Amino acid sequence: MDFKDLVRVALSSITFREGVREAKIRSPQSFAFHTISVGTIAYEICRTIYEKSDIGKKTLDELAKTYGIPWEQLCFFGGFIHDWNKLPGGDETKQSLTEKEKEAREIIARIAKLTENPNINPDLFIRKIALMAEGPLPDTLHLPLWIAIKLGDML
C-alpha cells in the first residue's frame, strides 16, 4: 500500500458519527485529521529509517514478518490508533472508555477489511502497537516503531 492508500483506509475506517462524537472543539475534520497526522508522522519516520539505515530496514522488515503486517501499515495505523484512543482527554468515565475501546475495535476491524489483512487485529493494535508511545521500549526489535509513534505523538 502506498501512503495515499493508508490515508484512504484510515479515513474510511471512521464513521461520521464517530468523528462528530469524538471531535475536539466540535470539529470532526480537526479530530480526524489530527489522528491522521500522528499516523503520517509515524509513517514518515519509519520510511526515513527504512531508507537511510540498513539496520533500520532489517528491523522494520523483521517487525513486518513477526506480525504479518507491512511496516508501513504498522507505523501509520499504529500512530493513528494510538492518537484515536488518547483523544479527547482525561475526563472520561469508565463507561465511555469501554465504549471508546469498542469503537477502536470496530475501526481496526474496518481497517483489516479495507486492507484485506487479517493480521491487523484489535488486540494487537489496542494492547500493544498503539500503546508503544505510552511506556518504555519493550525490546530492541520494536525500536523504530516505538520511536515513530512516540515522536508522532509528541509532534
Sequence and secondary structure as in RCSB ss.txt:
>XXXX:A:sequence
MDFKDLVRVALSSITFREGVREAKIRSPQSFAFHTISVGTIAYEICRTIYEKSDIGKKTLDELAKTYGIPWEQLC
FFGGFIHDWNKLPGGDETKQSLTEKEKEAREIIARIAKLTENPNINPDLFIRKIALMAEGPLPDTLHLPLWIAIK
LGDML
>XXXX:A:secstr
  HHHHHHHHHHTS HHHHHHH BTTBHHHHHHHHHHHHHHHHHHHHHHHHH HHHHHHHHHHHHHHTS HHHHH
HHHHHHHHHHH S S   HHHHHHHHHHHHHHHHHHHHHHT TT  HHHIIIIITTGGGSS   GGGHHHHHHHH
HHHH 
